[in-house]
Amino acid sequence: MKSKEKILAMQICECGEKSVAEAIEIFQNTSLPFKKAKKLVTECNKSCCRAALLKLFDMNQFGSFDFDEIDHLVEQRLERMKRLAEGA
């Protein structure tokens, strides 16, 4: 299990090059709906990191963060990207 600090430092999306901590800060400082708030984090329209960002957005709305779940979702995305790169 990773520490909270390591999870906060993880890159949540390659497109926007934002960390989990930066994504949380963006979500906390906006009242935009998910689709528009996601663009502030990713700076793109891709859906590669949608699952992790949606869960993070929901956690922000409820005021409680499950860092183990965030870690799991980011790791799943990285594994998916790795498999896609190996298959190409």
C-alpha positions as CSV (number, residue, x, y, z in Angstrom):
1,M,0.0,0.0,0.0
2,K,1.4,3.4,-1.0
3,S,1.5,6.3,1.3
4,K,-0.9,9.2,0.9
5,E,1.9,11.5,-0.2
6,K,3.0,9.1,-3.0
7,I,-0.6,8.8,-4.2
8,L,-1.0,12.6,-4.2
9,A,2.2,12.9,-6.3
10,M,1.0,10.3,-8.9
11,Q,0.2,11.6,-12.4
12,I,-3.5,11.2,-12.9
13,C,-3.4,11.9,-16.6
14,E,-0.5,12.2,-19.1
15,C,-2.4,14.7,-21.3
16,G,-2.6,17.5,-18.7
17,E,0.5,16.3,-16.7
18,K,-1.4,17.0,-13.5
19,S,-0.9,15.1,-10.2
20,V,-3.7,13.7,-8.1
21,A,-3.1,16.6,-5.7
22,E,-3.4,19.2,-8.5
23,A,-6.6,17.5,-9.7
24,I,-8.1,17.6,-6.2
25,E,-7.2,21.3,-5.9
26,I,-8.8,22.1,-9.3
27,F,-12.0,20.2,-8.4
28,Q,-12.2,21.9,-5.0
29,N,-11.8,25.3,-6.6
30,T,-14.5,25.0,-9.3
31,S,-18.2,24.7,-9.3
32,L,-18.2,23.4,-12.9
33,P,-19.9,20.1,-13.8
34,F,-17.6,17.1,-14.2
35,K,-17.2,17.3,-18.0
36,K,-15.9,20.9,-17.9
37,A,-13.9,20.4,-14.7
38,K,-12.2,17.4,-16.3
39,K,-11.0,19.5,-19.1
40,L,-9.3,21.8,-16.6
41,V,-7.3,18.8,-15.4
42,T,-6.6,17.0,-18.6
43,E,-6.6,19.9,-21.1
44,C,-8.0,17.5,-23.7
45,N,-11.2,15.7,-24.7
46,K,-9.8,12.1,-24.4
47,S,-11.3,9.6,-22.0
48,C,-8.1,7.7,-21.0
49,C,-8.2,8.9,-17.4
50,R,-12.0,9.3,-17.1
51,A,-12.6,6.6,-14.5
52,A,-10.0,7.9,-12.1
53,L,-11.1,11.5,-12.5
54,L,-14.8,10.8,-12.2
55,K,-14.2,8.9,-9.0
56,L,-11.9,11.7,-7.7
57,F,-14.6,14.3,-8.7
58,D,-17.3,12.3,-6.8
59,M,-15.0,11.9,-3.7
60,N,-14.5,15.7,-3.8
61,Q,-18.3,16.3,-3.9
62,F,-18.8,14.0,-0.9
63,G,-15.8,15.5,1.0
64,S,-14.0,12.2,1.6
65,F,-11.1,10.8,-0.4
66,D,-10.2,7.0,-0.6
67,F,-6.6,7.2,-1.6
68,D,-6.3,3.4,-2.0
69,E,-9.1,3.4,-4.5
70,I,-7.5,6.4,-6.4
71,D,-4.2,4.4,-6.5
72,H,-6.0,1.4,-7.8
73,L,-7.7,3.3,-10.6
74,V,-4.5,5.1,-11.7
75,E,-2.7,1.8,-11.7
76,Q,-5.4,0.2,-13.8
77,R,-5.1,3.0,-16.3
78,L,-1.3,2.5,-16.4
79,E,-1.7,-1.2,-17.0
80,R,-4.2,-0.6,-19.7
81,M,-1.9,1.8,-21.5
82,K,1.0,-0.6,-21.1
83,R,-1.0,-3.5,-22.7
84,L,-2.1,-1.2,-25.5
85,A,1.5,-0.2,-26.2
86,E,2.7,-3.8,-26.2
87,G,-0.1,-4.8,-28.6
88,A,0.8,-2.1,-31.1
